[in-house]
Amino acid sequence: MYDVVLFDLDGTLTDPGIGITNSVAYALNKFGITVNDRAELYNFIGPPLIDSFMKYYNMSYNDGLKAVEYYREYFGITGIFENQMFDGIPELLEKIKTSGRTISLATSKPEQYAVRILEHFDLAKYFDFVGAATMDESRSKKSDVIAYTLNKLNVTDKSRVVMIGDRHHDIEGAIQNGLDSIGVLVGYGDRKELEDAGATYIADTLDDILKYI
């Protein structure tokens, strides 16, 4: 059904929970905020960081930008590699690649981090393009990242493109760009979140992804 497959990164290809939450905790500590329960920070996995700092800790835009800077102090050196690849991802990407489809990343993580992570897990070889955010936050929302990716891939028929991700931002970004989507349950979004967001399909397993594409 689909010739072009877009993948989210965090919570879809890899589990970045430890690295992201450690980085957020580090940033919050700079503001004198202590978090005792790591689970409180899981909401930071997926959406643009500045939006989450503003939403969950009532920061101003400027404070949110400063929090992102602090976050990157930790993440850029240590947190980026406090990360695990989900079982079966290389095999999934290999099957999609050998079927002749185009594979691209579409992540709200800045490009330089996304590329390093793909290279770290030896996944870069499967990707035709890395669609990602910018460090200056000028492109960070998932809908903007997807639009940028479609443009770079010179997509002319959106009916042949599908977005795969684990959070509602992935599904909503796909809908805003006129794409079908597959919500995956390996990451941080649950079935209700993905259904409520309007996912075209829900994949309980990686085999389900292959079935839907």
C-alpha positions as CSV (number, residue, x, y, z in Angstrom):
1,M,0.0,0.0,0.0
2,Y,2.8,2.4,0.9
3,D,5.9,3.3,-1.0
4,V,7.4,5.8,1.6
5,V,7.6,4.9,5.3
6,L,8.3,7.6,7.9
7,F,9.4,6.6,11.3
8,D,9.4,8.4,14.6
9,L,12.6,7.8,16.6
10,D,12.0,8.0,20.4
11,G,9.6,5.3,21.6
12,T,9.3,3.8,18.2
13,L,12.8,2.6,17.1
14,T,14.5,3.1,20.5
15,D,13.6,3.4,24.1
16,P,15.3,6.7,25.2
17,G,13.5,6.8,28.6
18,I,16.5,6.9,30.9
19,G,18.5,9.4,28.8
20,I,15.6,11.9,28.3
21,T,14.4,11.8,31.9
22,N,17.9,12.2,33.3
23,S,18.4,15.1,31.0
24,V,15.1,16.7,32.0
25,A,15.8,16.2,35.6
26,Y,19.2,17.8,35.1
27,A,17.6,20.9,33.5
28,L,14.9,21.2,36.1
29,N,17.5,21.0,38.9
30,K,19.1,24.1,37.4
31,F,15.8,25.9,38.2
32,G,15.7,24.4,41.8
33,I,13.1,21.8,40.9
34,T,13.6,18.3,42.2
35,V,11.7,15.3,40.6
36,N,11.5,12.2,42.7
37,D,9.4,10.0,40.4
38,R,11.0,9.4,36.9
39,A,7.6,8.5,35.5
40,E,6.5,12.1,35.9
41,L,8.9,13.0,33.1
42,Y,7.8,10.4,30.5
43,N,5.6,13.1,29.0
44,F,8.7,14.7,27.7
45,I,9.3,11.8,25.4
46,G,8.0,12.6,22.0
47,P,6.9,16.3,21.8
48,P,9.2,19.3,21.4
49,L,11.0,19.9,24.6
50,I,10.2,23.6,25.0
51,D,6.5,22.8,24.8
52,S,6.8,20.3,27.6
53,F,8.8,22.6,29.9
54,M,6.2,25.3,29.3
55,K,3.2,23.0,29.7
56,Y,4.3,20.8,32.7
57,Y,6.3,23.3,34.7
58,N,4.6,26.6,33.7
59,M,7.7,28.1,32.3
60,S,7.8,31.2,30.1
61,Y,9.0,30.9,26.6
62,N,12.4,32.3,27.5
63,D,12.8,30.0,30.5
64,G,11.7,27.1,28.3
65,L,14.6,28.0,25.9
66,K,17.0,28.1,28.8
67,A,15.7,24.7,30.1
68,V,16.3,23.2,26.7
69,E,19.9,24.6,26.8
70,Y,20.4,22.9,30.2
71,Y,18.9,19.7,28.9
72,R,21.3,19.6,26.0
73,E,24.3,20.1,28.4
74,Y,23.6,16.6,29.8
75,F,21.9,15.0,26.8
76,G,24.6,15.9,24.2
77,I,27.3,14.1,26.2
78,T,25.7,11.4,28.3
79,G,21.9,11.2,27.9
80,I,22.0,10.5,24.1
81,F,23.5,7.1,24.7
82,E,21.4,6.2,27.7
83,N,19.1,4.5,25.2
84,Q,18.2,1.0,24.0
85,M,17.0,-0.2,20.6
86,F,13.8,-2.2,20.7
87,D,14.1,-5.8,19.8
88,G,13.5,-6.6,16.1
89,I,14.0,-3.1,14.7
90,P,17.0,-3.9,12.4
91,E,15.1,-6.9,11.0
92,L,12.0,-4.8,10.4
93,L,13.9,-2.1,8.7
94,E,15.8,-4.6,6.6
95,K,12.5,-6.2,5.4
96,I,11.1,-2.8,4.5
97,K,14.3,-1.7,2.7
98,T,14.7,-4.8,0.7
99,S,11.0,-4.5,-0.5
100,G,12.1,-1.4,-2.4
101,R,10.4,1.2,-0.2
102,T,11.8,4.5,0.8
103,I,12.5,4.9,4.6
104,S,12.9,8.2,6.3
105,L,13.0,9.4,9.9
106,A,10.6,12.1,11.0
107,T,11.5,13.1,14.5
108,S,11.2,16.1,16.8
109,K,14.7,15.4,18.0
110,P,17.4,17.8,16.5
111,E,19.0,16.3,13.4
112,Q,22.5,16.1,14.8
113,Y,21.3,14.0,17.7
114,A,19.1,11.8,15.5
115,V,21.9,11.1,13.1
116,R,24.3,10.1,16.0
117,I,21.6,7.8,17.5
118,L,21.0,6.1,14.1
119,E,24.7,5.6,13.7
120,H,25.2,4.4,17.2
121,F,22.7,1.6,16.7
122,D,23.9,0.9,13.1
123,L,20.5,1.9,11.7
124,A,21.6,4.8,9.5
125,K,22.2,2.4,6.5
126,Y,18.4,1.8,6.3
127,F,17.4,5.4,5.9
128,D,17.1,7.4,2.7
129,F,16.6,10.6,4.6
130,V,16.7,12.0,8.1
131,G,13.8,14.3,8.7
132,A,14.4,16.0,12.1
133,A,14.1,19.2,14.1
134,T,16.5,22.1,14.2
135,M,18.5,23.1,17.3
136,D,17.1,26.6,17.3
137,E,13.5,25.3,17.6
138,S,12.4,26.9,14.3
139,R,11.4,23.4,13.2
140,S,10.3,21.2,16.1
141,K,6.6,20.4,15.9
142,K,6.0,17.0,14.4
143,S,3.7,18.4,11.7
144,D,6.4,20.8,10.6
145,V,9.0,18.0,10.6
146,I,6.8,15.8,8.5
147,A,6.0,18.6,6.0
148,Y,9.8,19.3,5.7
149,T,10.5,15.6,5.2
150,L,7.8,15.2,2.5
151,N,9.2,18.2,0.7
152,K,12.8,16.9,0.8
153,L,11.6,13.5,-0.5
154,N,9.7,15.2,-3.3
155,V,6.5,13.3,-2.4
156,T,3.8,13.9,-5.0
157,D,1.2,11.3,-3.9
158,K,0.6,11.4,-0.1
159,S,-1.7,8.4,-0.3
160,R,1.5,6.3,-0.8
161,V,3.1,7.6,2.5
162,V,2.6,6.4,6.0
163,M,3.8,7.8,9.3
164,I,4.7,5.3,12.2
165,G,5.0,6.5,15.8
166,D,4.1,5.8,19.4
167,R,2.5,9.1,20.5
168,H,-0.5,11.3,19.6
169,H,1.9,13.9,18.2
170,D,3.0,11.5,15.5
171,I,-0.6,10.7,14.5
172,E,-1.8,14.3,14.6
173,G,1.2,15.4,12.6
174,A,0.4,12.8,10.0
175,I,-3.2,13.9,9.8
176,Q,-2.2,17.5,9.4
177,N,-0.1,16.6,6.4
178,G,-2.8,14.4,4.8
179,L,-1.1,11.1,5.6
180,D,-2.2,7.7,7.0
181,S,-0.5,6.6,10.2
182,I,0.4,3.5,12.2
183,G,0.4,3.9,16.0
184,V,2.8,1.4,17.6
185,L,2.4,0.1,21.2
186,V,6.0,-0.6,21.9
187,G,6.7,2.9,23.2
188,Y,5.1,5.5,25.5
189,G,1.6,5.9,24.0
190,D,-1.2,3.6,24.8
191,R,-4.0,2.3,22.6
192,K,-6.5,4.9,23.8
193,E,-4.1,7.8,23.1
194,L,-3.4,6.6,19.6
195,E,-7.0,5.8,18.8
196,D,-8.2,9.1,20.1
197,A,-5.6,10.9,18.0
198,G,-7.0,9.2,14.9
199,A,-4.4,6.5,14.0
200,T,-5.3,4.7,10.8
201,Y,-3.9,1.5,12.2
202,I,-2.7,0.3,15.6
203,A,0.3,-2.1,15.6
204,D,0.6,-4.4,18.6
205,T,3.7,-6.0,17.2
206,L,6.4,-5.2,14.6
207,D,4.8,-7.9,12.4
208,D,1.7,-5.8,12.4
209,I,3.7,-2.9,10.9
210,L,4.7,-5.1,8.0
211,K,1.2,-6.2,7.5
212,Y,-0.2,-2.7,7.3
213,I,2.4,-1.3,5.0
